[in-house]
Amino acid sequence: GEDVEQSLFLSVREGDSSVINCTYTDSSSTYLYWYKQEPGAGLQLLTYIFSNMDMKQDQRLTVLLNKKDKHLSLRIADTQTGDSAIYFCAESGFGSGNTGKLIFGQGTTLQVKP
Amino acid sequence: DVKVTQSSRYLVKRTGEKVFLECVQDMDHENMFWYRQDPGLGLRLIYFSYDVKMKEKGDIPEGYSVSREKKERFSLILESASTNQTSMYLCASSLGTGTTEAFFGQGTRLTVV
């Protein structure tokens, strides 16, 4: 079945770049997403990429997609302490019909040290 | 401002109780979802609904049921709560077409004792 894998933890220093990686199995996914979860809160969409794109940039965020290897990455430039959170990769698992079902990875906890 | 509201932030229930978790969205979305979040496991889909009175099982439906009588409301029911259902429960909604961006509620932390 569909599966999304992420490493569980990443620690960086403030001002450095962070790179969070994700692999997925469903090659039919139309969209791939990055969500952010701050402590005690629900998930918030950070950015998404359409499957026919290789890269998308949005201010400090850069998403890279390697369809051949089914690998997705999120780069955060100039990481700040406010970026400390759990980051989830997700793919749209369409199955039968366009139900918009999302399959999530385990989440990567980003720790930013001052 | 888009909103998905879950009725409780924290709940403590006893083993064997019937538990209702309520979720309401004000965006006229077709799709609604219930996920369970556990450390190291990410979000796992319990049930989802793509229309009123329609429902489909997700990856871990055992021990749960759902109800969607109105478009804006999606309820998760634990028929007989057990300690292994202690978890964070997240509700989400999305449009039926397009990017399928999902909007999430704040979550309900359920403890079954």
Interface residues (C-beta under 8 A of the other chain):
Chain A: V4 Q6 L8 Y31 Y33 Y35 G40 A41 G42 L43 Q44 L45 Y48 F88 S92 G97 N98 T99 G100 K101 L102 I103 F104 G105 Q106 G107
Chain B: V4 N31 F33 Y35 G40 L41 G42 L43 R44 L45 F48 Y50 E56 G58 L90 A92 S94 L95 G96 T97 T99 T100 E101 A102 F103 F104 G105 Q106 G107
